[in-house]
Amino acid sequence: MDVVYVLEHTEPETDDSYGHEFRIGIYTTRANAEAAIERKRDQPGFRTHMDGFAIHETPLDIDLWSEGYDRGWSDGSSTSADD
C-alpha cells in the first residue's frame, strides 16, 4: 500500500488563546518530513514549541472517513449536516 507522511504542528492552548493546528506539508518519505521539521527548528513559533510536531503515516486511495457526520452543539443538541 502506498503512503504519504503528513507533517502537522499543534500550538498549545493558553489562557489567552486556543491552540492552533498547522498542516506543514505532505511528503513521500518519513525522512523528508523529519527534514522539514529541521528546517522549521529556528523559525518563530516553532522553535518554542518543538514538541508540537507530529508525522502521520497516511495511506493513499482509501476512504479515511467512511460515514456521514452530525454537528454537535454546545447545548447538547445536534442536527444532521443535511438539515
Residue pairs with C-beta under 8 A, 6 or more apart in sequence:
1 59
1 60
2 59
2 60
2 61
3 57
3 58
3 59
3 60
4 26
4 27
4 28
4 57
4 58
4 60
5 26
5 27
5 28
5 29
5 30
5 32
5 33
5 55
5 56
5 57
5 58
6 23
6 25
6 26
6 27
6 33
6 55
6 56
6 58
7 23
7 24
7 25
7 26
7 27
7 33
7 36
7 37
7 53
7 54
7 55
8 21
8 22
8 23
8 24
8 53
8 54
8 56
9 21
9 22
9 24
9 40
9 46
9 49
9 52
9 53
9 54
10 19
10 20
10 21
10 22
10 52
10 54
11 19
11 20
11 21
11 22
11 45
11 49
11 52
12 19
12 49
12 52
13 19
24 36
24 40
24 53
25 33
25 36
27 33
27 36
30 55
30 57
33 55
34 55
37 53
40 46
40 53
41 47
41 50
46 52
46 53
58 64
68 80
68 81
69 81
70 78
70 79
70 80
70 81
71 78
71 79
71 80
71 81
72 78
73 79
